[in-house]
Amino acid sequence: MLKKIVFWGAAGHAKVLREFVDGNGYELIAAFDNNPEAIPPFTDVPLYIGREGFEQWREERREEMVAALIAIGGARGRDRHEIQRMLASRGLEPATVVHPTAFVAADAVLGAGSQVLAHATVGVEVRMGEACILNTASSVDHECVLGDGVHIAPGATLTGCVTVGDYSLVGPGAVVLPRIRIGLGAVVGAGSVVTRDIPDGKVAFGVPAKVQRDNSIT
């Protein structure tokens, strides 16, 4: 029997998740979004708006066991993690999903609600926190440690022993050299090469990456 699941987030990332979640033993039964102007991403799945919509839906399905995924990417890792914890407090189980084309080492640890997308790689002894996203063709090599709500964007590479703080974003195609620390709430710009540590709450980009400004989302 398929396990019922809901998504919070009704834009492009929800479509990416459904592409493989339906074949991973789940049946998508509802989507939620905080944007009152959100357009339903699926013709066969109802869309509910905000916390009020969620409470309405939950009242109708109070006794059911349902899983949840947060389909919110980018630099909104804190939002993703907070929504996941809210849903867990209301009895929904955070799903941890891996695309069938991804590689995950046998001893890697994926936190609750984490998502490993198509052709991504998770190396030996990697430790990921809750509500992380490893996007398409990203690579997290041996012994890296990711905090909660981290997003590694498409094509980004973390070489060995990199540490990434909670709610940070490593942009598309960026490369982080070994043993670098990326601080809490930091953003690494697309195509950057990170050769030294990035402090908490900073935006850095370039080759080599240099701190440019504060992250206004933190």
Secondary structure as the mmCIF struct_conf table of DSSP 4:
data_model
#
loop_
_struct_conf.conf_type_id
_struct_conf.id
_struct_conf.beg_label_comp_id
_struct_conf.beg_label_asym_id
_struct_conf.beg_label_seq_id
_struct_conf.end_label_comp_id
_struct_conf.end_label_asym_id
_struct_conf.end_label_seq_id
HELX_LH_PP_P HELX_LH_PP_P1 LEU A 2 LEU A 2
STRN STRN1 LYS A 3 TRP A 8
BEND BEND1 ALA A 11 ALA A 11
HELX_RH_AL_P HELX_RH_AL_P1 GLY A 12 VAL A 21
TURN_TY1_P TURN_TY1_P1 ASP A 22 GLY A 25
STRN STRN2 TYR A 26 ASP A 33
BEND BEND2 ASN A 34 ASN A 34
TURN_TY1_P TURN_TY1_P2 PRO A 36 GLU A 37
HELX_LH_PP_P HELX_LH_PP_P2 ALA A 38 PRO A 40
BEND BEND3 PRO A 41 PRO A 41
TURN_TY1_P TURN_TY1_P3 THR A 43 ASP A 44
BEND BEND4 VAL A 45 VAL A 45
STRN STRN3 LEU A 47 ILE A 49
HELX_RH_AL_P HELX_RH_AL_P2 GLY A 50 GLU A 60
TURN_TY1_P TURN_TY1_P4 ARG A 61 GLU A 63
STRN STRN4 ALA A 67 ILE A 70
TURN_TY1_P TURN_TY1_P5 GLY A 74 ALA A 75
HELX_RH_AL_P HELX_RH_AL_P3 GLY A 77 SER A 89
TURN_TY1_P TURN_TY1_P6 ARG A 90 GLY A 91
HELX_LH_PP_P HELX_LH_PP_P3 LEU A 92 LEU A 92
STRN STRN5 GLU A 93 PRO A 94
HELX_LH_PP_P HELX_LH_PP_P4 ALA A 95 ALA A 95
STRN STRN6 VAL A 97 VAL A 98
TURN_TY1_P TURN_TY1_P7 PRO A 100 THR A 101
STRN STRN7 PHE A 103 VAL A 104
TURN_TY1_P TURN_TY1_P8 ALA A 106 ASP A 107
STRN STRN8 VAL A 109 VAL A 109
TURN_TY1_P TURN_TY1_P9 ALA A 112 GLY A 113
STRN STRN9 GLN A 115 VAL A 116
TURN_TY1_P TURN_TY1_P10 ALA A 118 HIS A 119
STRN STRN10 THR A 121 VAL A 122
TURN_TY1_P TURN_TY1_P11 VAL A 124 GLU A 125
STRN STRN11 ARG A 127 MET A 128
TURN_TY1_P TURN_TY1_P12 GLU A 130 ALA A 131
STRN STRN12 ILE A 133 LEU A 134
TURN_TY1_P TURN_TY1_P13 THR A 136 ALA A 137
STRN STRN13 SER A 139 VAL A 140
TURN_TY1_P TURN_TY1_P14 HIS A 142 GLU A 143
STRN STRN14 VAL A 145 LEU A 146
TURN_TY1_P TURN_TY1_P15 ASP A 148 GLY A 149
STRN STRN15 HIS A 151 ILE A 152
TURN_TY1_P TURN_TY1_P16 PRO A 154 GLY A 155
STRN STRN16 THR A 157 LEU A 158
TURN_TY1_P TURN_TY1_P17 GLY A 160 CYS A 161
STRN STRN17 THR A 163 VAL A 164
TURN_TY1_P TURN_TY1_P18 ASP A 166 TYR A 167
STRN STRN18 LEU A 169 VAL A 170
TURN_TY1_P TURN_TY1_P19 PRO A 172 GLY A 173
STRN STRN19 VAL A 175 VAL A 176
TURN_TY1_P TURN_TY1_P20 PRO A 178 ARG A 179
STRN STRN20 ARG A 181 ILE A 182
TURN_TY1_P TURN_TY1_P21 LEU A 184 GLY A 185
STRN STRN21 VAL A 187 VAL A 188
TURN_TY1_P TURN_TY1_P22 ALA A 190 GLY A 191
STRN STRN22 VAL A 193 VAL A 194
BEND BEND5 ARG A 196 ARG A 196
STRN STRN23 ILE A 198 ILE A 198
TURN_TY1_P TURN_TY1_P23 ASP A 200 GLY A 201
STRN STRN24 LYS A 202 PHE A 205
TURN_TY1_P TURN_TY1_P24 GLY A 206 ALA A 209
STRN STRN25 LYS A 210 ASP A 214
TURN_TY1_P TURN_TY1_P25 SER A 216 ILE A 217
#
